[in-house]
Amino acid sequence: MARDPGGPAGEPTRGDDTRARILAVAMEAFARDGFDGTSVRSIASRCGLSDAAVFYYFPTKRHLLEALWNEAPSGEFPRAEPGAPLTRERIADLVIATMRLSARNFSYLRLVAREVLRSDATATALRNASRARWRQALHEHFAAAGPRAAALVDLFMAAVTGYLLRLEIETGDDYPQAMLDPAVQARVARAVQDLIPLPAAASAP
């Protein structure tokens, strides 16, 4: 089967678009139904392609999963202003930023979580690297807490992870939309704020 002719340098071709469509559909399907619960035929059908067309780009279903691991999550965590104090408002902003990034990358994060449970080494490495980046970004914001910064970052991460897991259980397939709901964001932010002990100067009215 001949490949689609390339366009001008740097411009996507029809083949690029097809490959991207297959990856997008596979990401959603694997995240929702699991790797073992998703067939190449179902992916092809949702893309409006034949099985052979999918296999042209990805020789096996495992090749398709491996390609998804190279799809970097979108968005960046906000950087801290040097010397900025740690306040309740800062904590709320960090909670909401986390929720927005999680909503934007919901299918990717769900897929990673599913594959970690299957002891997939790549998924486990990606999960650990993602949490390390999150921890490092948070530490910049919590630096004003001095020696307590690391402990407060761990508390923040545990609290946010716990509340978002509860939210996912409560909302099911509506979870990404719920994370973007300002009322839900405010509720989660208040819950996390109440768990983080701030320096006296920062918490004073």
PLY file of the C-alpha trace (Angstrom):
ply
format ascii 1.0
element vertex 205
property float x
property float y
property float z
element edge 204
property int vertex1
property int vertex2
end_header
0.00 0.00 0.00
1.52 3.33 -1.05
1.85 6.11 1.48
0.04 9.38 1.00
2.17 11.92 -0.87
3.71 14.48 1.42
2.67 18.12 1.39
4.93 21.13 1.65
7.69 20.77 4.22
6.35 21.00 7.76
2.69 20.62 6.75
0.64 17.59 7.83
-0.36 15.08 5.15
-3.56 13.08 4.85
-1.67 10.15 6.33
-0.70 12.26 9.35
-4.35 13.17 9.88
-5.44 9.53 9.66
-2.77 8.41 12.10
-3.73 11.17 14.54
-7.40 10.18 14.27
-6.59 6.54 15.03
-4.53 7.58 18.06
-7.28 9.85 19.39
-9.93 7.14 19.09
-7.62 4.50 20.59
-6.74 6.78 23.52
-10.39 7.23 24.42
-11.26 3.55 23.89
-8.30 2.16 25.86
-8.96 4.63 28.68
-12.66 3.74 28.84
-12.67 -0.02 28.12
-9.07 -1.02 28.82
-6.43 -2.38 26.47
-7.72 -5.95 26.60
-11.34 -4.82 26.28
-10.73 -2.88 23.06
-10.37 -4.49 19.65
-8.62 -3.09 16.61
-11.87 -3.65 14.74
-13.78 -1.37 17.12
-11.12 1.33 16.72
-11.22 1.01 12.94
-15.01 1.18 12.92
-15.08 4.38 14.97
-12.50 5.90 12.61
-14.47 4.87 9.51
-11.55 2.70 8.40
-10.90 -0.96 7.65
-8.89 -3.12 10.05
-6.17 -3.25 7.40
-5.93 0.54 7.35
-5.26 0.61 11.10
-2.68 -2.18 10.79
-0.99 -0.17 8.04
-0.08 2.49 10.59
0.24 0.18 13.62
1.23 -3.47 12.93
-0.27 -4.68 16.24
-2.52 -3.33 18.96
0.52 -3.20 21.22
2.27 -0.90 18.71
-0.76 1.37 18.98
-0.49 1.50 22.78
3.25 2.19 22.60
2.57 5.07 20.21
0.13 6.55 22.72
2.86 6.66 25.36
4.65 9.16 23.11
1.64 11.50 23.14
2.70 14.12 25.67
-0.03 15.55 27.92
-1.04 19.08 26.96
-0.70 22.15 29.14
1.82 23.32 31.71
1.53 23.83 35.46
1.84 27.54 36.40
5.27 28.65 37.55
5.74 30.33 40.90
6.76 33.95 41.35
10.07 34.08 43.27
9.50 35.01 46.90
5.69 34.92 46.64
4.03 34.06 49.97
2.03 30.88 50.44
-1.61 31.95 50.93
-5.06 30.38 50.83
-5.57 32.07 47.48
-2.37 30.48 46.15
-3.53 27.06 47.31
-6.90 27.52 45.62
-5.18 28.56 42.39
-3.01 25.43 42.51
-6.00 23.16 43.08
-7.88 24.69 40.15
-4.81 24.52 37.90
-4.46 20.83 38.74
-8.13 20.19 37.98
-7.94 21.99 34.64
-4.87 20.04 33.55
-6.48 16.78 34.68
-9.64 17.55 32.71
-7.64 18.43 29.59
-5.67 15.18 29.79
-8.39 12.95 31.23
-8.19 10.12 28.70
-4.39 9.99 28.85
-4.32 9.94 32.66
-7.04 7.31 32.85
-5.17 5.15 30.35
-1.95 5.45 32.34
-3.79 4.53 35.55
-5.39 1.47 33.91
-2.10 0.23 32.53
-0.29 0.79 35.83
-2.78 -1.64 37.37
-1.78 -4.12 34.66
1.87 -3.68 35.72
2.83 -2.03 32.43
6.38 -0.81 32.99
6.09 2.14 30.61
2.85 3.34 32.18
4.37 3.06 35.65
7.42 5.08 34.57
5.19 7.73 32.99
3.03 7.93 36.12
6.07 8.32 38.34
7.63 10.95 36.07
4.37 12.90 35.93
4.03 12.94 39.71
7.68 13.99 40.06
7.10 16.95 37.72
3.95 17.91 39.65
5.82 17.68 42.97
8.69 19.81 41.65
6.31 22.48 40.30
4.41 22.56 43.59
7.61 22.88 45.62
8.32 26.19 43.88
4.97 27.51 45.15
5.42 26.10 48.66
9.03 27.30 49.05
7.89 30.15 51.32
6.96 27.53 53.94
10.68 26.85 54.46
11.60 23.51 56.03
7.93 22.45 56.03
7.60 22.84 52.26
8.20 19.21 51.32
5.72 17.91 53.89
3.09 20.44 52.80
3.57 19.48 49.15
3.01 15.82 50.04
-0.11 16.76 51.99
-1.41 18.87 49.12
-0.84 16.07 46.58
-2.49 13.46 48.79
-5.48 15.71 49.47
-6.03 16.69 45.83
-5.59 13.10 44.64
-8.09 11.87 47.22
-10.73 14.50 46.48
-10.42 14.03 42.72
-10.71 10.25 43.07
-13.89 10.74 45.09
-15.17 13.18 42.46
-14.50 10.67 39.68
-16.43 7.98 41.57
-19.34 10.39 42.09
-19.52 11.75 38.53
-18.41 8.82 36.35
-18.23 9.75 32.67
-19.06 13.37 33.53
-15.82 13.67 35.51
-13.92 15.87 32.98
-16.83 18.32 32.81
-17.20 18.30 36.60
-13.54 19.30 37.03
-14.19 22.41 34.92
-17.31 23.42 36.88
-16.42 26.57 38.91
-18.67 25.47 41.79
-16.93 22.08 41.99
-13.51 23.70 41.72
-14.38 26.06 44.58
-15.62 23.16 46.73
-12.48 21.10 46.23
-10.26 24.16 46.71
-11.90 25.00 50.05
-11.52 21.41 51.26
-7.80 21.40 50.41
-7.27 24.89 51.85
-8.68 23.72 55.18
-6.13 20.89 55.33
-3.01 22.97 54.63
-1.59 24.74 57.72
-0.20 28.07 56.59
2.45 30.25 58.22
0.82 32.63 60.72
1.48 35.72 58.58
-0.09 34.15 55.52
-3.19 32.85 57.27
-3.92 35.98 59.28
-6.96 38.01 58.10
0 1
1 2
2 3
3 4
4 5
5 6
6 7
7 8
8 9
9 10
10 11
11 12
12 13
13 14
14 15
15 16
16 17
17 18
18 19
19 20
20 21
21 22
22 23
23 24
24 25
25 26
26 27
27 28
28 29
29 30
30 31
31 32
32 33
33 34
34 35
35 36
36 37
37 38
38 39
39 40
40 41
41 42
42 43
43 44
44 45
45 46
46 47
47 48
48 49
49 50
50 51
51 52
52 53
53 54
54 55
55 56
56 57
57 58
58 59
59 60
60 61
61 62
62 63
63 64
64 65
65 66
66 67
67 68
68 69
69 70
70 71
71 72
72 73
73 74
74 75
75 76
76 77
77 78
78 79
79 80
80 81
81 82
82 83
83 84
84 85
85 86
86 87
87 88
88 89
89 90
90 91
91 92
92 93
93 94
94 95
95 96
96 97
97 98
98 99
99 100
100 101
101 102
102 103
103 104
104 105
105 106
106 107
107 108
108 109
109 110
110 111
111 112
112 113
113 114
114 115
115 116
116 117
117 118
118 119
119 120
120 121
121 122
122 123
123 124
124 125
125 126
126 127
127 128
128 129
129 130
130 131
131 132
132 133
133 134
134 135
135 136
136 137
137 138
138 139
139 140
140 141
141 142
142 143
143 144
144 145
145 146
146 147
147 148
148 149
149 150
150 151
151 152
152 153
153 154
154 155
155 156
156 157
157 158
158 159
159 160
160 161
161 162
162 163
163 164
164 165
165 166
166 167
167 168
168 169
169 170
170 171
171 172
172 173
173 174
174 175
175 176
176 177
177 178
178 179
179 180
180 181
181 182
182 183
183 184
184 185
185 186
186 187
187 188
188 189
189 190
190 191
191 192
192 193
193 194
194 195
195 196
196 197
197 198
198 199
199 200
200 201
201 202
202 203
203 204
